[in-house]
Amino acid sequence: MAAFLRPLPARLALGHRLLGGPGVGLQGRLVRLHLLVLCAMTALLVLVQTVQAYGQARQRLGERALTTSRLVSQLPLVYRGAESGGPNPVLNTLVNGLLDESGADFIVVGNRLGLRLSHPLPERLGQPMEGGDNAQPLSGQEVVSVARGSLGLSVRGKVPVWAGGQPGTRVVGVVSTGYLMPQAWNLVGSALLSLAPWFLLALALGTAGASWAARRLRAEILNLEPEQIAALVRQQRAVLAALREGVIAVSAPGVVTLISDRAAEMLGSRQTPALLAGVWPELALLPGQGRQQNLEVDLRGQPVLVNIEPLEGGGFVAGFRDRAEALALAEELTHARGFVDVLRAQTHEYQNRLHVLSGLLQLGRSEEALGVLNAEIHSDAQFRQLLRDVQVPRLVALLAGKRERAQELGIEFQVAEGSSLSPVWERHADTLVTAVGNLTENAFEALGGQPGQVTVLIGEDPEGMQVEVEDSGPGVRPEVAARLFTRGASSKGEGRGYGLAGVMARIQVLGGDVRHTRRGGLTVFQVSLPVPGRAVSGRGAA
């Protein structure tokens, strides 16, 4: 619980403030994100444009300052005053009068020693010029510089004053025309202001484009919000982890895009995306991937049952499980149903007998009631005598139940005399119960509700054990006999034909076999198993 109470990391908290929390829809978040990006790009562009405009403003002001200084240096009063080298009020008045016409913030004339001969502030006449950029003009060169003088930081254009106003003679002074930096920034502001409509247009178009893109995106993702998609993904992972079936999703080009944990175990690969032909070649070779149920496909040499569900737009999802597991489950259900039938039959038979005894006693015919009891006891004792040498209790219990079931159906059920089975076969009791239960139930159904006979023979020898189940029914139809032990082979309708396939699978696992034949007008199913110890060693040697 403490982990949920911790504050969000700074980056996540900032993201929630900027983009909005889960309550804000996908469209709103995308628009906000797009606006943030546009604003950041606009700010960057404004910064770049400001730097460029500032450089251009400096260049333009520098050229204007240089032009003004050249013109001032050619005035006779200026170069004569510079030659005299002393303050001249007339010169100062003349030069300051040019400020309005030039638009400059100051025009300063200095002598050869760098002392001011004119200045906008009269009290500073005769003082040294500031900025440290007089060396080049006093050496005969023109220069544009940015320096801080007595009036502040400015862009200045400085030219030398030549003796007699003749360039190339002797330098007698310097003229400095300057524009203070606020003028440069005013130019930058004007340039940016002219671009403002374009920035606003870009923001408006970006917002409209973001809204359109958000609507299209939501339509593509079924109008789900990111939190809903994340919840669905978590649920999907939990469902896949809970399934005991393997599940894979395959896109239209035949690429596996999803593999559940169980599927990864069975396929031996978890890598996605991967070509289906490389992961499961047998499934990739199927002619079509329409909806199919309980399709038998080999997987790494083992048969599995596959259910295929096509996806809208192409591709499919396949769920699969080991056929042996499915058959084992079907057998367990068959056992349960068989035991229920046996119990029901026993209950029905005993109720009938009790009703007969009760009626005889009520009529005062106690001798007849005693005879019925003695006959029933004799019959049970005789049946138990036949099973005395079958030392697998569960098999004996099954046969006793089948006897009751046969009596209910009006069928004569017998266990052949001399049937025997040693306790060593107890380890295969489940398989024997499955085999004998299925075969006897099939024999009952083969009689089709008509009187008949079913006989079970159980025996063993040094090679193993054998079970035969005979019935006096009409036998297996020829069109079914050829594929009798194939899953789904049956003449009894849809959803049948799994019992014999399950019996064959379990018997073959133990190294045995199941055969079918007709003998003397009887249908005979034979089950044989090798000795348990020998079967285990034989599989190990293989």
Buried (B, 14 or more C-beta within 10 A) or exposed (E): EEEEEEEEEEEEEEBEEEBBEEEBBBBBBBBBBBBEEBEEBBEEBBEEBBEEBBEBBBEBBBEBBBBBBBBBBBBEBBBBBBBBBEBBEEBBEBBBEBBEEBEBBBBBBBBBEBBBBBBBEEEBBEBEBBBEBBEBBBEBEBBBBBBEBBBEBBBBBBBBBBBEBEEEEEBBBBBBBBBBBEBBBEBBEEBBEEEEEEBEEBBEEBBEEBBEBBBEEBEEEEEBBEEBEEEEEEEEEEEBEEBEBBBBBBBEEBBBEBBBBBBBEBBEBEEBEBBBBEBBEBBBEBEEBEEBEEBEBEBEEEBBBBBBBBEEEEBBBBBBBBBBEBBBEBBEEBBEEBBEBBEEBBEBBEEEEEEBBEEBEEEEEEEBBEEBBEEBEEEEEEBEEBBEBBBBEEBBBBBBBBBBBBBBBEBEBBBEEEBEBEEBBBEBBBBBBBBBBBBBBBBBBBBEEEEBBBBBBBBBEEEBBBBBBBBBBEBBEEEBEEEBBBBEBBEEEEEEBBBBBBBBBBBEEBBBEBEBEEEEEBBBBBBBBBBBEBBBEEEEEE
